[in-house]
Amino acid sequence: MADDQYLQSLSPEERIRVQMRREIIDDLDEEFELSLEEEAAGGALDEEERAFRRTYFRELVRLQGELVRLQDWVKASGHRLVVLFEGRDAAGKGGAIKRIAQRLNPRICRVAALPAPNDRERTQWYFQRYIAHLPAAGEIVLFDRSWYNRAGVERVMGFCTDQQYEEFFRSVPEFERMLVRSGIQVVKYWFSITDDEQEARFRARIEDPLKQWKLSPMDLESRRRWEHYTRAKEVMLERSSIPEAPWWVVQGVDKKRARLNCISHLLSQVPYEDVQHPEIVLPERVHHPDYERQPTPENMIVPEIY
């Protein structure tokens, strides 16, 4: 109530400025909350870490502003962009995707995270279920894991035959060249972490009840097969990096630096430009003398506990 009284004491122009500032701060708090969640288990930060944290927030907001400019250009130009995110479990793919999409219009930029194929999909052409998620003109699609499941988890866990595995590597370069020829830009990222870092992140997830859902039996088994995944990754990067769609490796041990580096690099891959927008003028609200707002029934109001 005191806050309402304070706002009412301001002039209309001052009130709008205060409310705008609060809205901006609320947006920034969203990232702050995510950061606190990640650092809660790590103890107090030293001075160097605190200094970089300030840099991280400043640069993240700046880069997200550039992503909005990129989004505007994609929509205006009809560009089609696909970004693949691959890496070991707990490598930081999801955190990077979250920060890229955080300020963007979900109607323009969407995330595709496909579950394991069902019985029908297993009988289709391997790439078929991914095609439905490719972008139309003016769209960006971020694949949280992609058709490279066959080169990674399916190979390591024995979910595909040697023949299917070899056929994948015969097909995937031409499949991606076909996408590029059709006008779809394909950018591929592999998030790289160390053996020790993955173990630390897995142990943190085991201890954190808010993150235990991220650990599946498959994730735990992947930990045991670390060396198998390493070999599968090396083969994948060697056999499927092509000039039209090369692989890019993100050093992911430091999550914050990995996000900034990935976003900065992604921006450098797209030839976006400023898009001129007509000036936005907020129309005056129409007031009708006979309008009277009806009170909301008390039994419909959410209790104000906070």
Salt bridges, closest charged atoms under 4 A:
ASP3 OD1 - ARG22 NH2 2.79
GLU31 OE1 - ARG99 NE 3.09
GLU38 OE2 - ARG99 NH2 3.40
GLU38 OE2 - ARG259 NH2 2.61
GLU39 OE1 - ARG53 NE 2.95
GLU39 OE2 - LYS256 NZ 2.66
GLU47 OE1 - ARG50 NH2 2.91
GLU47 OE2 - ARG54 NH2 3.74
GLU59 OE1 - ARG62 NH2 2.81
GLU66 OE1 - ARG69 NH1 2.57
ASP72 OD2 - HIS277 NE2 3.17
GLU86 OE1 - ARG145 NH1 3.78
ASP89 OD1 - ARG145 NH2 2.85
ASP119 OD1 - ARG122 NH2 2.48
GLU121 OE1 - ARG129 NH1 3.65
GLU139 OE1 - ARG110 NH1 2.98
GLU154 OE1 - ARG150 NE 2.82
ASP162 OD1 - ARG155 NH1 2.76
GLU166 OE1 - ARG239 NH2 2.99
GLU167 OE1 - ARG170 NH2 3.03
GLU174 OE2 - ARG181 NH2 2.91
GLU176 OE1 - LYS188 NZ 2.77
ASP195 OD1 - ARG223 NH2 2.50
GLU197 OE2 - ARG201 NE 2.75
GLU199 OE2 - ARG203 NE 3.10
GLU199 OE1 - ARG223 NH2 3.41
GLU221 OE2 - ARG224 NH2 2.51
GLU221 OE2 - ARG225 NE 2.69
GLU234 OE1 - ARG231 NH1 3.78
GLU244 OE2 - ARG177 NE 3.46
ASP254 OD2 - ARG257 NH1 2.70
ASP274 OD1 - ARG69 NE 2.55
